[in-house]
Each structure stands twice: as C-alpha cells, then as structure tokens.
Amino acid sequence: QAVHSSASLSLCLCSVHSLFSLFSSNCWWYTMTSYSTNMRVKLPLLCILLEAITIILFAIFVRYDHETDARDWHHEMHNHSKSNLDNDFYYRYPSFQDVHTMIFIGFGFLMTFLKCYGFSSVAFNFLIAAFGLQWSTLIQGFFHGFHDGKIHVGIESMINADFCTGAVLISFGAVLGKTSPAQLLIMTLIEVTLFGINEYVILNIVGAKDAGGSMTIHTFGAYFGLTVSRVLYRPQLDKSRHREGSVYHSDLFAMIGTIYLWMFWPSFNSAITAHGDDQHRTVMNTYYSLAACTLASFAMSALVNGDGKLDMVHIQNAALAGGVAVGTSAEMMLTPFGAMIAGFLAGVVSTLGFKFLTPLLDSKLKIQDTCGVHNLHGMPGVMGAIIGAIVAALATADIYGAGMVDVFPMIADGDRTAQAQGVYQIIALFVALGFALIGGGLVGFILKLPVLGSPPDTQCFEDEVFWEVPEEDAGHGQMMAVSTEDEKHARA
C-alpha cells in the first residue's frame, strides 16, 4: 500500500510541476511583477481550508494506537501482565518534550537575529510547526502506521511528526524574510508530503539507518530550502539588505535559541532509538560531539576574523553543527573520541562556510541563504551521512555482539554485509539530495504565484509588511546595528 501511495504521489507531483512550468512560460499573470501582501482574505481562507481538510482526514483515518486506546491498553495489561509503567509513553515523553521545545523555541528564537523581523521569525515558525505536525502525522502515518485501513498514533508518531516539521523549519531558514505566511503554508504542505516519501524510501526500501536525521531531516531540509531560494532568486534584494543584519538585542534573542537547541540536541538524536544501550550511547555521542564542536567554532571564529574578534553568527550556528554531524552515526559504536572528532570537524567546516562559502553562493550561484542553512544543516548533514557510512562499513560482531540486531538488523540477520550496509548508507544520501533538489524546484515555481503575496524586493526582512508593529517600535532595527562582514549573508 505504501509503495503504491508513494508512486501515486510522485506521479501527481510531477504532473503539478509540468503544469506550473507551462504556466510560467505562457501565462502573463504568473510572471507579473505586482505584489499583493494583504493577507486579509488569503491567509484566513488558506488556514481554514487546510485545517478543515486535515480534520476530515483525521476523522476518517486516525485512531489511537494500542498503548493509547483505553480498551486495547487495559486488555493488553490484563492478558500480558503489564502495568501502566510499561506504557511507552513513560519512556518516550521526556524526549518528546525536549524535541518539542527545540522545534517551537529553539528554531523559533534562533531566527530572531534579523533586526526588523522578530515577530515573523518566531510566529511564522509557530505557524509552520503547528500545521506541519498535523499534516506529517497523516503522511508518515500512511507510510509507517497504516494498519487495517487506519493510521494508529501514539507518542512515537508525535516525535516523528516533530522531526518532519524540523526539516520544514530548516528550509524556512533559507527563505526567511522573503516569503509570505501563505507561501510558507503551501511549502509546508508539499514539503511534508515529500519528506514522508523520502523517509520511507531511505529507511524502508534502501534500508539505511538514520536515527538523528542527518540525511532525512538536515540534508533534505537544507537543500530543499536552498533550491526554493534559488528558484525565488531576487535580483533586486539589495534594496532590502540594510534590514538583513542584526542589532544587539536581536542577537541575544537568537543566542537563546542556540542554547535551547544545544542542550536538547542529545534528545533529538536519541528520541526514537531503541531503549537501553542504544539510546544511552546516542545521547553520549551527541553530547561529546556538541562540546568539541563548540570549541572548534570559537577557535575558527577568532582565527578567520582579521582582528581576532569572535563573530556571533559563528557561535550561534556553527556550535550546533556537531549535533547534525553525528545524527546518523550517534546510535552506532562511534566511540566518544570519534564523536569528538566528528564534532570538531563539523565546527571547522561550518564556520568556514559562514565566512567564505555563503557569500559565494549568493554572488555566483544566486542562492540567497538568509540563515546560512547550508553551513549548519547542509554540509554537516552530508558529513554525517558519510561518517555513518564509514562506521556502518566497519561494524563487526566482535564490536556489537548481540546489540547488532538493534543497530543493524539486516547485518545481524545475514541479509547484508557491513560493507554493503555502508554502500546503502551512501545511496540513501543521494536519495535525500534527489528528493530535495527536485522537490525544492517544484515548490519554488509554485511559490512564484503572485496570489500568494510574496513581499516586494524593497520590503523583505520587515515585520511591518504582515504585522501590526507597536508605534514606538516602528523602524525598530535602526539603533545599535551590528555590522559584521558575515551578518548580512548568513545565519542558521
């Protein structure tokens, strides 16, 4: 059923892409330059329509799983001598709380660095996440929790829905300040759908391991967003560049997001791993990777700046790259020192990316990456996939013992060699990149529709386009501007 659904969805998406390509070349209204940013009709209509469709689909398909349903759980307790403490809720809910905090506070506040875009950064993050977690429950449910014609949901499906939402928020970072809430809802609708297909192919067909989402979340989300940003390229964005920097207090708010993400990233990587040593090991590897990454970020930031001063862009973002770089391999026998090496390399690569690569992407490839997601999620995500492939290829029975069945079940069953598993891990990376590039291109063309209310080049990175801003805060980004070379190019 899932394979059939995947094929049908892929065919549908290809048809939509062809349709909009035709429109873009033949329809005058598709390419017209007028902008209508008034959301009075389009945003309420879109929100109500999407929520109504979601509620109807939930009513038809979604049911509690056996650990949530009153009758089923009490029946299981009676027949299998279980107690309420055996319910998976008590094992998974602490991790869910941490992941949920990362999605709504960590990602939201990390994006508040823009001096005139604080309302939009936090609130549009809120909007995307609220819709995304509902829609992803459906999409992931069709692929992973569809039994007897129903989607069965529990605490683990809530965690997975948040993971999916995280990928969309990464993409949001690439187009931050240049899109309307209507555009963002449409992007969420399609990206969540593609995320579910991509994840199913990688985990169930290719058989790759990716507990922390280096490939399925970070690589997919980053390159999806970068592709959308490329399609939505704004040649006159310089008219808004003066608002793309930060002020002292906006950088401080963004640092709050960094600290929340840094503290809870071990939970993010370990939330759905097997209980026991697997989850324990995942937390530990992520913990040490993040710590080493932070030192690398401070070191490189001081090194690459001519006057030897630290750049807040690097600290806010590159210090998190260690969590991305071990996303795939954290549940494996990476070893603590291996995790430190991975984290340190990620911090170096990410900082250098913010300093040197992001300006080149803007000037040469016309990719306007507002938050620098390529440096925090893209390159470290690819690095994480490669590290995962190497560690998988080195797996042996002597190292894993009976634990091999949890980490690499296909190797334990004799269906694959360790070297073959490493190859399949690399194949999964290319699958994620393929879905990201093709899907991002499709969504970019759809978001060009003027009816979706994209802000004009002169009004990007500005809250007042979509928000009622208190009078005393009008022009709120004009004092105490932080002016660094990297600030106007990158954050993540």
Salt bridges, closest charged atoms under 4 A:
ASP72 OD1 - ARG71 NE 4.00
GLU76 OE1 - HIS66 NE2 3.70
GLU76 OE2 - LYS82 NZ 2.67
ASP88 OD2 - ARG92 NE 3.62
ASP88 OD1 - HIS275 NE2 3.00
ASP162 OD2 - HIS100 ND1 2.55
GLU199 OE1 - HIS144 NE2 3.27
ASP238 OD1 - ARG241 NE 3.32
GLU244 OE1 - ARG241 NH1 2.64
ASP251 OD1 - ARG491 NH1 2.80
ASP277 OD2 - ARG281 NH1 2.91
ASP278 OD2 - ARG281 NH2 3.53
ASP362 OD2 - ARG241 NH2 2.62
ASP362 OD2 - HIS489 ND1 3.83
ASP457 OD1 - ARG234 NH1 2.67
GLU462 OE1 - ARG243 NE 3.90
ASP463 OD2 - HIS476 NE2 3.96
GLU485 OE1 - LYS355 NZ 3.21
ASP486 OD2 - HIS314 NE2 2.75
GLU487 OE2 - ARG491 NH2 1.16
